[in-house]
Amino acid sequence: MTINLIFKIAAVGIIVTILNQVLKHAGRDEQAFLVSLAGLILVLVWVLPYIAELFESMKRLFSL
């Protein structure tokens, strides 16, 4: 995992937090929820290959 990925995740977190607060104060709770959900899905898509690689490494390590 590179430091670049960590910075991207942090940037998404900051942007989602700001948008979430703005939308909640505007009374648009549904859109705030959707922005949070979209941020979560985006980060999961970025991290999923690394998780799969971790499981493959564990599988090879224990020879299962």
PDBQT receptor file of N, H, CA, C and O in Angstrom, charges set to zero:
ATOM      1  N   MET A   1       0.861  -1.175   0.000  1.00  0.00    +0.000 N 
ATOM      2  CA  MET A   1       0.000   0.000   0.000  1.00  0.00    +0.000 C 
ATOM      3  C   MET A   1       0.906   1.236   0.000  1.00  0.00    +0.000 C 
ATOM      4  O   MET A   1       1.858   1.327   0.775  1.00  0.00    +0.000 OA
ATOM      5  N   THR A   2       0.601   2.144  -0.849  1.00  0.00    +0.000 N 
ATOM      6  H   THR A   2      -0.173   2.071  -1.478  1.00  0.00    +0.000 HD
ATOM      7  CA  THR A   2       1.425   3.335  -0.962  1.00  0.00    +0.000 C 
ATOM      8  C   THR A   2       0.864   4.465  -0.117  1.00  0.00    +0.000 C 
ATOM      9  O   THR A   2      -0.304   4.457   0.272  1.00  0.00    +0.000 OA
ATOM     10  N   ILE A   3       1.715   5.426   0.156  1.00  0.00    +0.000 N 
ATOM     11  H   ILE A   3       2.664   5.433  -0.160  1.00  0.00    +0.000 HD
ATOM     12  CA  ILE A   3       1.301   6.595   0.928  1.00  0.00    +0.000 C 
ATOM     13  C   ILE A   3       0.302   7.429   0.119  1.00  0.00    +0.000 C 
ATOM     14  O   ILE A   3      -0.506   8.163   0.687  1.00  0.00    +0.000 OA
ATOM     15  N   ASN A   4       0.367   7.309  -1.205  1.00  0.00    +0.000 N 
ATOM     16  H   ASN A   4       1.024   6.712  -1.666  1.00  0.00    +0.000 HD
ATOM     17  CA  ASN A   4      -0.553   8.032  -2.073  1.00  0.00    +0.000 C 
ATOM     18  C   ASN A   4      -2.000   7.611  -1.811  1.00  0.00    +0.000 C 
ATOM     19  O   ASN A   4      -2.903   8.446  -1.796  1.00  0.00    +0.000 OA
ATOM     20  N   LEU A   5      -2.209   6.317  -1.608  1.00  0.00    +0.000 N 
ATOM     21  H   LEU A   5      -1.474   5.638  -1.621  1.00  0.00    +0.000 HD
ATOM     22  CA  LEU A   5      -3.557   5.818  -1.322  1.00  0.00    +0.000 C 
ATOM     23  C   LEU A   5      -4.078   6.370  -0.001  1.00  0.00    +0.000 C 
ATOM     24  O   LEU A   5      -5.254   6.716   0.110  1.00  0.00    +0.000 OA
ATOM     25  N   ILE A   6      -3.213   6.451   0.989  1.00  0.00    +0.000 N 
ATOM     26  H   ILE A   6      -2.258   6.170   0.899  1.00  0.00    +0.000 HD
ATOM     27  CA  ILE A   6      -3.625   6.986   2.291  1.00  0.00    +0.000 C 
ATOM     28  C   ILE A   6      -4.031   8.449   2.161  1.00  0.00    +0.000 C 
ATOM     29  O   ILE A   6      -5.018   8.875   2.760  1.00  0.00    +0.000 OA
ATOM     30  N   PHE A   7      -3.279   9.216   1.386  1.00  0.00    +0.000 N 
ATOM     31  H   PHE A   7      -2.477   8.869   0.899  1.00  0.00    +0.000 HD
ATOM     32  CA  PHE A   7      -3.631  10.621   1.163  1.00  0.00    +0.000 C 
ATOM     33  C   PHE A   7      -4.948  10.761   0.412  1.00  0.00    +0.000 C 
ATOM     34  O   PHE A   7      -5.740  11.656   0.705  1.00  0.00    +0.000 OA
ATOM     35  N   LYS A   8      -5.184   9.871  -0.562  1.00  0.00    +0.000 N 
ATOM     36  H   LYS A   8      -4.540   9.144  -0.799  1.00  0.00    +0.000 HD
ATOM     37  CA  LYS A   8      -6.450   9.917  -1.297  1.00  0.00    +0.000 C 
ATOM     38  C   LYS A   8      -7.628   9.603  -0.384  1.00  0.00    +0.000 C 
ATOM     39  O   LYS A   8      -8.673  10.248  -0.474  1.00  0.00    +0.000 OA
ATOM     40  N   ILE A   9      -7.464   8.617   0.492  1.00  0.00    +0.000 N 
ATOM     41  H   ILE A   9      -6.615   8.094   0.565  1.00  0.00    +0.000 HD
ATOM     42  CA  ILE A   9      -8.532   8.259   1.430  1.00  0.00    +0.000 C 
ATOM     43  C   ILE A   9      -8.800   9.417   2.383  1.00  0.00    +0.000 C 
ATOM     44  O   ILE A   9      -9.955   9.725   2.677  1.00  0.00    +0.000 OA
ATOM     45  N   ALA A  10      -7.743  10.060   2.866  1.00  0.00    +0.000 N 
ATOM     46  H   ALA A  10      -6.804   9.811   2.628  1.00  0.00    +0.000 HD
ATOM     47  CA  ALA A  10      -7.907  11.203   3.757  1.00  0.00    +0.000 C 
ATOM     48  C   ALA A  10      -8.621  12.355   3.048  1.00  0.00    +0.000 C 
ATOM     49  O   ALA A  10      -9.482  13.009   3.637  1.00  0.00    +0.000 OA
ATOM     50  N   ALA A  11      -8.268  12.601   1.795  1.00  0.00    +0.000 N 
ATOM     51  H   ALA A  11      -7.568  12.070   1.317  1.00  0.00    +0.000 HD
ATOM     52  CA  ALA A  11      -8.914  13.676   1.041  1.00  0.00    +0.000 C 
ATOM     53  C   ALA A  11     -10.399  13.390   0.830  1.00  0.00    +0.000 C 
ATOM     54  O   ALA A  11     -11.229  14.290   0.952  1.00  0.00    +0.000 OA
ATOM     55  N   VAL A  12     -10.730  12.154   0.519  1.00  0.00    +0.000 N 
ATOM     56  H   VAL A  12     -10.055  11.423   0.420  1.00  0.00    +0.000 HD
ATOM     57  CA  VAL A  12     -12.143  11.789   0.356  1.00  0.00    +0.000 C 
ATOM     58  C   VAL A  12     -12.879  11.974   1.675  1.00  0.00    +0.000 C 
ATOM     59  O   VAL A  12     -14.010  12.460   1.694  1.00  0.00    +0.000 OA
ATOM     60  N   GLY A  13     -12.247  11.591   2.773  1.00  0.00    +0.000 N 
ATOM     61  H   GLY A  13     -11.328  11.197   2.758  1.00  0.00    +0.000 HD
ATOM     62  CA  GLY A  13     -12.872  11.754   4.083  1.00  0.00    +0.000 C 
ATOM     63  C   GLY A  13     -13.142  13.211   4.413  1.00  0.00    +0.000 C 
ATOM     64  O   GLY A  13     -14.208  13.542   4.933  1.00  0.00    +0.000 OA
ATOM     65  N   ILE A  14     -12.195  14.079   4.120  1.00  0.00    +0.000 N 
ATOM     66  H   ILE A  14     -11.330  13.810   3.697  1.00  0.00    +0.000 HD
ATOM     67  CA  ILE A  14     -12.381  15.507   4.388  1.00  0.00    +0.000 C 
ATOM     68  C   ILE A  14     -13.483  16.088   3.513  1.00  0.00    +0.000 C 
ATOM     69  O   ILE A  14     -14.334  16.835   3.996  1.00  0.00    +0.000 OA
ATOM     70  N   ILE A  15     -13.473  15.750   2.233  1.00  0.00    +0.000 N 
ATOM     71  H   ILE A  15     -12.782  15.142   1.841  1.00  0.00    +0.000 HD
ATOM     72  CA  ILE A  15     -14.491  16.278   1.314  1.00  0.00    +0.000 C 
ATOM     73  C   ILE A  15     -15.881  15.780   1.687  1.00  0.00    +0.000 C 
ATOM     74  O   ILE A  15     -16.844  16.547   1.677  1.00  0.00    +0.000 OA
ATOM     75  N   VAL A  16     -15.986  14.494   2.016  1.00  0.00    +0.000 N 
ATOM     76  H   VAL A  16     -15.204  13.871   2.024  1.00  0.00    +0.000 HD
ATOM     77  CA  VAL A  16     -17.285  13.932   2.393  1.00  0.00    +0.000 C 
ATOM     78  C   VAL A  16     -17.789  14.579   3.680  1.00  0.00    +0.000 C 
ATOM     79  O   VAL A  16     -18.981  14.864   3.801  1.00  0.00    +0.000 OA
ATOM     80  N   THR A  17     -16.908  14.812   4.631  1.00  0.00    +0.000 N 
ATOM     81  H   THR A  17     -15.940  14.581   4.533  1.00  0.00    +0.000 HD
ATOM     82  CA  THR A  17     -17.307  15.440   5.884  1.00  0.00    +0.000 C 
ATOM     83  C   THR A  17     -17.832  16.858   5.659  1.00  0.00    +0.000 C 
ATOM     84  O   THR A  17     -18.857  17.246   6.220  1.00  0.00    +0.000 OA
ATOM     85  N   ILE A  18     -17.125  17.622   4.837  1.00  0.00    +0.000 N 
ATOM     86  H   ILE A  18     -16.292  17.307   4.381  1.00  0.00    +0.000 HD
ATOM     87  CA  ILE A  18     -17.557  18.994   4.557  1.00  0.00    +0.000 C 
ATOM     88  C   ILE A  18     -18.900  18.994   3.835  1.00  0.00    +0.000 C 
ATOM     89  O   ILE A  18     -19.809  19.733   4.212  1.00  0.00    +0.000 OA
ATOM     90  N   LEU A  19     -19.029  18.164   2.792  1.00  0.00    +0.000 N 
ATOM     91  H   LEU A  19     -18.291  17.563   2.485  1.00  0.00    +0.000 HD
ATOM     92  CA  LEU A  19     -20.301  18.104   2.064  1.00  0.00    +0.000 C 
ATOM     93  C   LEU A  19     -21.438  17.625   2.950  1.00  0.00    +0.000 C 
ATOM     94  O   LEU A  19     -22.563  18.114   2.847  1.00  0.00    +0.000 OA
ATOM     95  N   ASN A  20     -21.142  16.667   3.822  1.00  0.00    +0.000 N 
ATOM     96  H   ASN A  20     -20.228  16.270   3.906  1.00  0.00    +0.000 HD
ATOM     97  CA  ASN A  20     -22.155  16.141   4.724  1.00  0.00    +0.000 C 
ATOM     98  C   ASN A  20     -22.668  17.241   5.656  1.00  0.00    +0.000 C 
ATOM     99  O   ASN A  20     -23.877  17.369   5.852  1.00  0.00    +0.000 OA
ATOM    100  N   GLN A  21     -21.774  18.023   6.223  1.00  0.00    +0.000 N 
ATOM    101  H   GLN A  21     -20.792  17.919   6.064  1.00  0.00    +0.000 HD
ATOM    102  CA  GLN A  21     -22.185  19.093   7.134  1.00  0.00    +0.000 C 
ATOM    103  C   GLN A  21     -22.988  20.176   6.405  1.00  0.00    +0.000 C 
ATOM    104  O   GLN A  21     -23.991  20.669   6.920  1.00  0.00    +0.000 OA
ATOM    105  N   VAL A  22     -22.540  20.533   5.215  1.00  0.00    +0.000 N 
ATOM    106  H   VAL A  22     -21.725  20.132   4.796  1.00  0.00    +0.000 HD
ATOM    107  CA  VAL A  22     -23.258  21.565   4.451  1.00  0.00    +0.000 C 
ATOM    108  C   VAL A  22     -24.668  21.084   4.107  1.00  0.00    +0.000 C 
ATOM    109  O   VAL A  22     -25.634  21.834   4.244  1.00  0.00    +0.000 OA
ATOM    110  N   LEU A  23     -24.780  19.841   3.663  1.00  0.00    +0.000 N 
ATOM    111  H   LEU A  23     -23.995  19.232   3.552  1.00  0.00    +0.000 HD
ATOM    112  CA  LEU A  23     -26.091  19.322   3.285  1.00  0.00    +0.000 C 
ATOM    113  C   LEU A  23     -27.004  19.156   4.499  1.00  0.00    +0.000 C 
ATOM    114  O   LEU A  23     -28.206  19.397   4.393  1.00  0.00    +0.000 OA
ATOM    115  N   LYS A  24     -26.469  18.754   5.636  1.00  0.00    +0.000 N 
ATOM    116  H   LYS A  24     -25.492  18.558   5.722  1.00  0.00    +0.000 HD
ATOM    117  CA  LYS A  24     -27.302  18.613   6.832  1.00  0.00    +0.000 C 
ATOM    118  C   LYS A  24     -27.819  19.957   7.311  1.00  0.00    +0.000 C 
ATOM    119  O   LYS A  24     -28.971  20.068   7.730  1.00  0.00    +0.000 OA
ATOM    120  N   HIS A  25     -26.972  20.986   7.252  1.00  0.00    +0.000 N 
ATOM    121  H   HIS A  25     -26.036  20.896   6.911  1.00  0.00    +0.000 HD
ATOM    122  CA  HIS A  25     -27.417  22.314   7.671  1.00  0.00    +0.000 C 
ATOM    123  C   HIS A  25     -28.423  22.896   6.687  1.00  0.00    +0.000 C 
ATOM    124  O   HIS A  25     -29.218  23.759   7.059  1.00  0.00    +0.000 OA
ATOM    125  N   ALA A  26     -28.403  22.441   5.450  1.00  0.00    +0.000 N 
ATOM    126  H   ALA A  26     -27.758  21.739   5.148  1.00  0.00    +0.000 HD
ATOM    127  CA  ALA A  26     -29.372  22.900   4.457  1.00  0.00    +0.000 C 
ATOM    128  C   ALA A  26     -30.675  22.115   4.542  1.00  0.00    +0.000 C 
ATOM    129  O   ALA A  26     -31.631  22.417   3.828  1.00  0.00    +0.000 OA
ATOM    130  N   GLY A  27     -30.717  21.109   5.413  1.00  0.00    +0.000 N 
ATOM    131  H   GLY A  27     -29.941  20.864   5.994  1.00  0.00    +0.000 HD
ATOM    132  CA  GLY A  27     -31.932  20.326   5.566  1.00  0.00    +0.000 C 
ATOM    133  C   GLY A  27     -32.073  19.199   4.570  1.00  0.00    +0.000 C 
ATOM    134  O   GLY A  27     -33.172  18.676   4.384  1.00  0.00    +0.000 OA
ATOM    135  N   ARG A  28     -31.005  18.820   3.934  1.00  0.00    +0.000 N 
ATOM    136  H   ARG A  28     -30.113  19.245   4.085  1.00  0.00    +0.000 HD
ATOM    137  CA  ARG A  28     -31.043  17.747   2.936  1.00  0.00    +0.000 C 
ATOM    138  C   ARG A  28     -30.334  16.513   3.485  1.00  0.00    +0.000 C 
ATOM    139  O   ARG A  28     -29.241  16.150   3.049  1.00  0.00    +0.000 OA
ATOM    140  N   ASP A  29     -30.982  15.891   4.441  1.00  0.00    +0.000 N 
ATOM    141  H   ASP A  29     -31.869  16.185   4.795  1.00  0.00    +0.000 HD
ATOM    142  CA  ASP A  29     -30.373  14.749   5.115  1.00  0.00    +0.000 C 
ATOM    143  C   ASP A  29     -30.219  13.544   4.185  1.00  0.00    +0.000 C 
ATOM    144  O   ASP A  29     -29.259  12.784   4.309  1.00  0.00    +0.000 OA
ATOM    145  N   GLU A  30     -31.154  13.369   3.260  1.00  0.00    +0.000 N 
ATOM    146  H   GLU A  30     -31.934  13.986   3.160  1.00  0.00    +0.000 HD
ATOM    147  CA  GLU A  30     -31.067  12.229   2.354  1.00  0.00    +0.000 C 
ATOM    148  C   GLU A  30     -29.843  12.336   1.442  1.00  0.00    +0.000 C 
ATOM    149  O   GLU A  30     -29.130  11.357   1.223  1.00  0.00    +0.000 OA
ATOM    150  N   GLN A  31     -29.614  13.539   0.917  1.00  0.00    +0.000 N 
ATOM    151  H   GLN A  31     -30.193  14.334   1.096  1.00  0.00    +0.000 HD
ATOM    152  CA  GLN A  31     -28.447  13.732   0.062  1.00  0.00    +0.000 C 
ATOM    153  C   GLN A  31     -27.150  13.597   0.862  1.00  0.00    +0.000 C 
ATOM    154  O   GLN A  31     -26.152  13.100   0.341  1.00  0.00    +0.000 OA
ATOM    155  N   ALA A  32     -27.157  14.036   2.127  1.00  0.00    +0.000 N 
ATOM    156  H   ALA A  32     -27.968  14.440   2.551  1.00  0.00    +0.000 HD
ATOM    157  CA  ALA A  32     -25.975  13.891   2.973  1.00  0.00    +0.000 C 
ATOM    158  C   ALA A  32     -25.656  12.418   3.186  1.00  0.00    +0.000 C 
ATOM    159  O   ALA A  32     -24.493  12.018   3.165  1.00  0.00    +0.000 OA
ATOM    160  N   PHE A  33     -26.688  11.620   3.389  1.00  0.00    +0.000 N 
ATOM    161  H   PHE A  33     -27.634  11.946   3.406  1.00  0.00    +0.000 HD
ATOM    162  CA  PHE A  33     -26.480  10.181   3.548  1.00  0.00    +0.000 C 
ATOM    163  C   PHE A  33     -25.915   9.564   2.274  1.00  0.00    +0.000 C 
ATOM    164  O   PHE A  33     -25.014   8.726   2.333  1.00  0.00    +0.000 OA
ATOM    165  N   LEU A  34     -26.440   9.976   1.125  1.00  0.00    +0.000 N 
ATOM    166  H   LEU A  34     -27.172  10.656   1.077  1.00  0.00    +0.000 HD
ATOM    167  CA  LEU A  34     -25.958   9.434  -0.149  1.00  0.00    +0.000 C 
ATOM    168  C   LEU A  34     -24.507   9.833  -0.428  1.00  0.00    +0.000 C 
ATOM    169  O   LEU A  34     -23.747   9.048  -0.995  1.00  0.00    +0.000 OA
ATOM    170  N   VAL A  35     -24.122  11.051  -0.031  1.00  0.00    +0.000 N 
ATOM    171  H   VAL A  35     -24.740  11.688   0.429  1.00  0.00    +0.000 HD
ATOM    172  CA  VAL A  35     -22.732  11.476  -0.197  1.00  0.00    +0.000 C 
ATOM    173  C   VAL A  35     -21.824  10.620   0.684  1.00  0.00    +0.000 C 
ATOM    174  O   VAL A  35     -20.753  10.203   0.246  1.00  0.00    +0.000 OA
ATOM    175  N   SER A  36     -22.239  10.360   1.906  1.00  0.00    +0.000 N 
ATOM    176  H   SER A  36     -23.110  10.700   2.262  1.00  0.00    +0.000 HD
ATOM    177  CA  SER A  36     -21.451   9.506   2.803  1.00  0.00    +0.000 C 
ATOM    178  C   SER A  36     -21.336   8.089   2.248  1.00  0.00    +0.000 C 
ATOM    179  O   SER A  36     -20.262   7.489   2.287  1.00  0.00    +0.000 OA
ATOM    180  N   LEU A  37     -22.423   7.564   1.740  1.00  0.00    +0.000 N 
ATOM    181  H   LEU A  37     -23.296   8.051   1.707  1.00  0.00    +0.000 HD
ATOM    182  CA  LEU A  37     -22.419   6.223   1.166  1.00  0.00    +0.000 C 
ATOM    183  C   LEU A  37     -21.517   6.159  -0.070  1.00  0.00    +0.000 C 
ATOM    184  O   LEU A  37     -20.779   5.190  -0.251  1.00  0.00    +0.000 OA
ATOM    185  N   ALA A  38     -21.574   7.175  -0.907  1.00  0.00    +0.000 N 
ATOM    186  H   ALA A  38     -22.173   7.962  -0.760  1.00  0.00    +0.000 HD
ATOM    187  CA  ALA A  38     -20.725   7.207  -2.100  1.00  0.00    +0.000 C 
ATOM    188  C   ALA A  38     -19.244   7.278  -1.718  1.00  0.00    +0.000 C 
ATOM    189  O   ALA A  38     -18.413   6.629  -2.353  1.00  0.00    +0.000 OA
ATOM    190  N   GLY A  39     -18.911   8.049  -0.701  1.00  0.00    +0.000 N 
ATOM    191  H   GLY A  39     -19.587   8.576  -0.185  1.00  0.00    +0.000 HD
ATOM    192  CA  GLY A  39     -17.526   8.119  -0.240  1.00  0.00    +0.000 C 
ATOM    193  C   GLY A  39     -17.044   6.788   0.295  1.00  0.00    +0.000 C 
ATOM    194  O   GLY A  39     -15.910   6.382   0.037  1.00  0.00    +0.000 OA
ATOM    195  N   LEU A  40     -17.904   6.103   1.042  1.00  0.00    +0.000 N 
ATOM    196  H   LEU A  40     -18.825   6.433   1.252  1.00  0.00    +0.000 HD
ATOM    197  CA  LEU A  40     -17.548   4.798   1.582  1.00  0.00    +0.000 C 
ATOM    198  C   LEU A  40     -17.317   3.787   0.465  1.00  0.00    +0.000 C 
ATOM    199  O   LEU A  40     -16.349   3.027   0.504  1.00  0.00    +0.000 OA
ATOM    200  N   ILE A  41     -18.192   3.774  -0.520  1.00  0.00    +0.000 N 
ATOM    201  H   ILE A  41     -18.978   4.391  -0.551  1.00  0.00    +0.000 HD
ATOM    202  CA  ILE A  41     -18.055   2.836  -1.639  1.00  0.00    +0.000 C 
ATOM    203  C   ILE A  41     -16.791   3.138  -2.437  1.00  0.00    +0.000 C 
ATOM    204  O   ILE A  41     -16.094   2.216  -2.862  1.00  0.00    +0.000 OA
ATOM    205  N   LEU A  42     -16.492   4.408  -2.643  1.00  0.00    +0.000 N 
ATOM    206  H   LEU A  42     -17.058   5.156  -2.297  1.00  0.00    +0.000 HD
ATOM    207  CA  LEU A  42     -15.286   4.780  -3.380  1.00  0.00    +0.000 C 
ATOM    208  C   LEU A  42     -14.023   4.285  -2.673  1.00  0.00    +0.000 C 
ATOM    209  O   LEU A  42     -13.128   3.731  -3.310  1.00  0.00    +0.000 OA
ATOM    210  N   VAL A  43     -13.956   4.485  -1.371  1.00  0.00    +0.000 N 
ATOM    211  H   VAL A  43     -14.683   4.936  -0.854  1.00  0.00    +0.000 HD
ATOM    212  CA  VAL A  43     -12.788   4.041  -0.610  1.00  0.00    +0.000 C 
ATOM    213  C   VAL A  43     -12.708   2.517  -0.599  1.00  0.00    +0.000 C 
ATOM    214  O   VAL A  43     -11.615   1.960  -0.695  1.00  0.00    +0.000 OA
ATOM    215  N   LEU A  44     -13.836   1.840  -0.484  1.00  0.00    +0.000 N 
ATOM    216  H   LEU A  44     -14.725   2.293  -0.405  1.00  0.00    +0.000 HD
ATOM    217  CA  LEU A  44     -13.817   0.380  -0.510  1.00  0.00    +0.000 C 
ATOM    218  C   LEU A  44     -13.327  -0.159  -1.846  1.00  0.00    +0.000 C 
ATOM    219  O   LEU A  44     -12.619  -1.165  -1.889  1.00  0.00    +0.000 OA
ATOM    220  N   VAL A  45     -13.698   0.500  -2.930  1.00  0.00    +0.000 N 
ATOM    221  H   VAL A  45     -14.274   1.317  -2.895  1.00  0.00    +0.000 HD
ATOM    222  CA  VAL A  45     -13.229   0.072  -4.250  1.00  0.00    +0.000 C 
ATOM    223  C   VAL A  45     -11.715   0.232  -4.350  1.00  0.00    +0.000 C 
ATOM    224  O   VAL A  45     -11.043  -0.595  -4.966  1.00  0.00    +0.000 OA
ATOM    225  N   TRP A  46     -11.173   1.294  -3.746  1.00  0.00    +0.000 N 
ATOM    226  H   TRP A  46     -11.718   1.966  -3.245  1.00  0.00    +0.000 HD
ATOM    227  CA  TRP A  46      -9.730   1.501  -3.767  1.00  0.00    +0.000 C 
ATOM    228  C   TRP A  46      -8.998   0.483  -2.897  1.00  0.00    +0.000 C 
ATOM    229  O   TRP A  46      -7.903   0.047  -3.253  1.00  0.00    +0.000 OA
ATOM    230  N   VAL A  47      -9.577   0.099  -1.771  1.00  0.00    +0.000 N 
ATOM    231  H   VAL A  47     -10.467   0.453  -1.482  1.00  0.00    +0.000 HD
ATOM    232  CA  VAL A  47      -8.893  -0.750  -0.797  1.00  0.00    +0.000 C 
ATOM    233  C   VAL A  47      -9.104  -2.235  -1.084  1.00  0.00    +0.000 C 
ATOM    234  O   VAL A  47      -8.291  -3.056  -0.659  1.00  0.00    +0.000 OA
ATOM    235  N   LEU A  48     -10.151  -2.593  -1.778  1.00  0.00    +0.000 N 
ATOM    236  H   LEU A  48     -10.811  -1.926  -2.122  1.00  0.00    +0.000 HD
ATOM    237  CA  LEU A  48     -10.483  -3.995  -2.011  1.00  0.00    +0.000 C 
ATOM    238  C   LEU A  48      -9.360  -4.805  -2.654  1.00  0.00    +0.000 C 
ATOM    239  O   LEU A  48      -9.146  -5.940  -2.227  1.00  0.00    +0.000 OA
ATOM    240  N   PRO A  49      -8.633  -4.307  -3.644  1.00  0.00    +0.000 N 
ATOM    241  CA  PRO A  49      -7.524  -5.110  -4.192  1.00  0.00    +0.000 C 
ATOM    242  C   PRO A  49      -6.443  -5.430  -3.156  1.00  0.00    +0.000 C 
ATOM    243  O   PRO A  49      -5.848  -6.508  -3.189  1.00  0.00    +0.000 OA
ATOM    244  N   TYR A  50      -6.193  -4.505  -2.247  1.00  0.00    +0.000 N 
ATOM    245  H   TYR A  50      -6.676  -3.630  -2.220  1.00  0.00    +0.000 HD
ATOM    246  CA  TYR A  50      -5.196  -4.746  -1.208  1.00  0.00    +0.000 C 
ATOM    247  C   TYR A  50      -5.680  -5.799  -0.210  1.00  0.00    +0.000 C 
ATOM    248  O   TYR A  50      -4.887  -6.599   0.287  1.00  0.00    +0.000 OA
ATOM    249  N   ILE A  51      -6.969  -5.795   0.078  1.00  0.00    +0.000 N 
ATOM    250  H   ILE A  51      -7.613  -5.145  -0.326  1.00  0.00    +0.000 HD
ATOM    251  CA  ILE A  51      -7.523  -6.813   0.979  1.00  0.00    +0.000 C 
ATOM    252  C   ILE A  51      -7.462  -8.186   0.312  1.00  0.00    +0.000 C 
ATOM    253  O   ILE A  51      -7.130  -9.177   0.962  1.00  0.00    +0.000 OA
ATOM    254  N   ALA A  52      -7.777  -8.246  -0.964  1.00  0.00    +0.000 N 
ATOM    255  H   ALA A  52      -8.047  -7.441  -1.492  1.00  0.00    +0.000 HD
ATOM    256  CA  ALA A  52      -7.690  -9.521  -1.691  1.00  0.00    +0.000 C 
ATOM    257  C   ALA A  52      -6.255 -10.023  -1.723  1.00  0.00    +0.000 C 
ATOM    258  O   ALA A  52      -6.005 -11.219  -1.573  1.00  0.00    +0.000 OA
ATOM    259  N   GLU A  53      -5.316  -9.109  -1.919  1.00  0.00    +0.000 N 
ATOM    260  H   GLU A  53      -5.520  -8.137  -2.041  1.00  0.00    +0.000 HD
ATOM    261  CA  GLU A  53      -3.904  -9.488  -1.906  1.00  0.00    +0.000 C 
ATOM    262  C   GLU A  53      -3.481 -10.006  -0.533  1.00  0.00    +0.000 C 
ATOM    263  O   GLU A  53      -2.697 -10.950  -0.442  1.00  0.00    +0.000 OA
ATOM    264  N   LEU A  54      -3.986  -9.406   0.513  1.00  0.00    +0.000 N 
ATOM    265  H   LEU A  54      -4.623  -8.639   0.439  1.00  0.00    +0.000 HD
ATOM    266  CA  LEU A  54      -3.688  -9.870   1.874  1.00  0.00    +0.000 C 
ATOM    267  C   LEU A  54      -4.191 -11.288   2.090  1.00  0.00    +0.000 C 
ATOM    268  O   LEU A  54      -3.475 -12.120   2.646  1.00  0.00    +0.000 OA
ATOM    269  N   PHE A  55      -5.411 -11.572   1.658  1.00  0.00    +0.000 N 
ATOM    270  H   PHE A  55      -5.993 -10.896   1.207  1.00  0.00    +0.000 HD
ATOM    271  CA  PHE A  55      -5.953 -12.920   1.825  1.00  0.00    +0.000 C 
ATOM    272  C   PHE A  55      -5.189 -13.941   0.987  1.00  0.00    +0.000 C 
ATOM    273  O   PHE A  55      -4.983 -15.074   1.423  1.00  0.00    +0.000 OA
ATOM    274  N   GLU A  56      -4.774 -13.549  -0.202  1.00  0.00    +0.000 N 
ATOM    275  H   GLU A  56      -4.941 -12.629  -0.556  1.00  0.00    +0.000 HD
ATOM    276  CA  GLU A  56      -3.973 -14.457  -1.030  1.00  0.00    +0.000 C 
ATOM    277  C   GLU A  56      -2.625 -14.736  -0.367  1.00  0.00    +0.000 C 
ATOM    278  O   GLU A  56      -2.137 -15.866  -0.401  1.00  0.00    +0.000 OA
ATOM    279  N   SER A  57      -2.029 -13.719   0.229  1.00  0.00    +0.000 N 
ATOM    280  H   SER A  57      -2.425 -12.801   0.256  1.00  0.00    +0.000 HD
ATOM    281  CA  SER A  57      -0.757 -13.917   0.934  1.00  0.00    +0.000 C 
ATOM    282  C   SER A  57      -0.930 -14.846   2.120  1.00  0.00    +0.000 C 
ATOM    283  O   SER A  57      -0.082 -15.703   2.368  1.00  0.00    +0.000 OA
ATOM    284  N   MET A  58      -2.024 -14.684   2.854  1.00  0.00    +0.000 N 
ATOM    285  H   MET A  58      -2.713 -13.988   2.653  1.00  0.00    +0.000 HD
ATOM    286  CA  MET A  58      -2.295 -15.565   3.990  1.00  0.00    +0.000 C 
ATOM    287  C   MET A  58      -2.541 -16.998   3.523  1.00  0.00    +0.000 C 
ATOM    288  O   MET A  58      -2.125 -17.957   4.173  1.00  0.00    +0.000 OA
ATOM    289  N   LYS A  59      -3.215 -17.121   2.399  1.00  0.00    +0.000 N 
ATOM    290  H   LYS A  59      -3.553 -16.342   1.872  1.00  0.00    +0.000 HD
ATOM    291  CA  LYS A  59      -3.489 -18.449   1.848  1.00  0.00    +0.000 C 
ATOM    292  C   LYS A  59      -2.194 -19.151   1.448  1.00  0.00    +0.000 C 
ATOM    293  O   LYS A  59      -2.006 -20.336   1.723  1.00  0.00    +0.000 OA
ATOM    294  N   ARG A  60      -1.311 -18.408   0.800  1.00  0.00    +0.000 N 
ATOM    295  H   ARG A  60      -1.464 -17.445   0.577  1.00  0.00    +0.000 HD
ATOM    296  CA  ARG A  60      -0.008 -18.979   0.428  1.00  0.00    +0.000 C 
ATOM    297  C   ARG A  60       0.838 -19.278   1.649  1.00  0.00    +0.000 C 
ATOM    298  O   ARG A  60       1.550 -20.282   1.680  1.00  0.00    +0.000 OA
ATOM    299  N   LEU A  61       0.770 -18.426   2.645  1.00  0.00    +0.000 N 
ATOM    300  H   LEU A  61       0.191 -17.610   2.620  1.00  0.00    +0.000 HD
ATOM    301  CA  LEU A  61       1.582 -18.591   3.853  1.00  0.00    +0.000 C 
ATOM    302  C   LEU A  61       1.213 -19.888   4.585  1.00  0.00    +0.000 C 
ATOM    303  O   LEU A  61       2.085 -20.637   5.024  1.00  0.00    +0.000 OA
ATOM    304  N   PHE A  62      -0.069 -20.131   4.704  1.00  0.00    +0.000 N 
ATOM    305  H   PHE A  62      -0.778 -19.523   4.348  1.00  0.00    +0.000 HD
ATOM    306  CA  PHE A  62      -0.526 -21.318   5.424  1.00  0.00    +0.000 C 
ATOM    307  C   PHE A  62      -0.791 -22.496   4.493  1.00  0.00    +0.000 C 
ATOM    308  O   PHE A  62      -1.209 -23.559   4.951  1.00  0.00    +0.000 OA
ATOM    309  N   SER A  63      -0.558 -22.326   3.202  1.00  0.00    +0.000 N 
ATOM    310  H   SER A  63      -0.219 -21.462   2.830  1.00  0.00    +0.000 HD
ATOM    311  CA  SER A  63      -0.709 -23.363   2.189  1.00  0.00    +0.000 C 
ATOM    312  C   SER A  63      -2.087 -24.035   2.237  1.00  0.00    +0.000 C 
ATOM    313  O   SER A  63      -2.197 -25.260   2.282  1.00  0.00    +0.000 OA
ATOM    314  N   LEU A  64      -3.107 -23.222   2.228  1.00  0.00    +0.000 N 
ATOM    315  H   LEU A  64      -3.017 -22.226   2.192  1.00  0.00    +0.000 HD
ATOM    316  CA  LEU A  64      -4.477 -23.769   2.273  1.00  0.00    +0.000 C 
ATOM    317  C   LEU A  64      -5.026 -23.960   0.884  1.00  0.00    +0.000 C 
ATOM    318  O   LEU A  64      -6.160 -24.409   0.725  1.00  0.00    +0.000 OA
TER     319      LEU A  64
